[in-house]
Amino acid sequence: MHKILRGLLAALGTVLAFGTQAADWTINAGPYVPSPQSVVADMLKLAQVGPQDTVIDLGSGDGRIVLTAAKVFGARGFGVEIKDDLVKQANAAAQAQGLAARVRFMKADLFKTDVSQATVLTLYLLPHTVDLLRDKLIAELKPGTRVISHDYPLNGWHPIKTVHMDLDDKLPISGTTTTLIFLYRVPENVAGHWRATVPASVHTGPIDLELEQKYTELLGAARIAGERVPIADGRIVGRKLSFTLSTRNRTHAFEADVINGAAYGVVNAAGQRAAWRANRSTTAN
Ligand SMILES: C[S@@+](CC[C@H](N)C(=O)[O-])C[C@H]1O[C@@H](n2cnc3c(N)ncnc32)[C@H](O)[C@@H]1O
């Protein structure tokens, strides 16, 4: 009995030790490779950064993205970086450029940094580590926040814009001149049940929608006259929702803006446009 108990405690000790170690691990999200200054400017322009913005750069290197956001675009913000010397260099540059009141750089693990204050979040990290951030960004960032990634996409997030350039500066970095910038908007969370008021051309009376969401992709179905009609081409980008429903041998293209938990928009079928709206409901369809 004692032997069994000792064995169980030893096993528990191993799990706890492993758990503590795991919590201390830092995933290396990539070596220090600065974004060329022209790409920094293009990233910030694409995100339309302005004085009202708080820019956070995850893996901030010498601080150039946040420094440029403050100096050229009037924003404020911070960067986190695991390399001490780079953090010191970035804070010294902020001081020297008179930006220390608006920007700061901290030695921290980007995977453990609270990013909820960002209105713009920038990334230049290895591709698999960009993907590791997808759930964290959805959980912490406010809907509508702009996310800009240099070279590597957030797979499963639909970009608002993708810019493709050829830059000689990138040859020594990545062995190719190809440079990509992806711009995203954090989607509203629209998963769940909705009751929609639609034009008679779609259906007489309200219809129930059940939406499933994976990042910016929407799946699910409408319940129309007792029949399950799957939604197709579903997407939520920032607050812009869109999907199609095929009823009465017609495809209806729905678009809406999600505002304060309700959706307002237009539905288009064979060139005819009409208003529709939807509210969250507790009824399963
Ligand atoms: C490719 S550089 C990008 C630097 C800067 N963002 C830019 O675009 O010029 C990636 C940076 O992330 C830092 N980094 C890697 N893993 C990190 C982690 N877990 N936490 C914080 N910084 C990290 C690296 O030290 C490196 O400076």
The ligand as a Gaussian input file, in Angstrom:
#p B3LYP/6-31G(d) Opt

LIG

0 1
 C       12.667000      38.448000     -37.122000
 S       13.036000      39.400000     -35.695000
 C       11.909000      40.755000     -35.912000
 C       12.362000      42.036000     -35.260000
 C       11.413000      43.220000     -35.447000
 N       10.046000      42.876000     -35.080000
 C       11.430000      43.680000     -36.882000
 O       10.489000      43.327000     -37.624000
 O       12.376000      44.393000     -37.265000
 C       12.245000      38.401000     -34.424000
 C       12.607000      38.827000     -33.028000
 O       11.830000      38.068000     -32.103000
 C       12.626000      37.807000     -30.955000
 N       12.028000      36.651000     -30.263000
 C       12.076000      35.337000     -30.617000
 N       11.375000      34.588000     -29.753000
 C       10.873000      35.430000     -28.814000
 C       10.055000      35.250000     -27.656000
 N        9.619000      34.042000     -27.296000
 N        9.715000      36.333000     -26.934000
 C       10.156000      37.579000     -27.278000
 N       10.949000      37.806000     -28.370000
 C       11.298000      36.756000     -29.135000
 C       14.009000      37.543000     -31.535000
 O       15.014000      37.713000     -30.557000
 C       14.067000      38.575000     -32.665000
 O       14.656000      39.780000     -32.244000

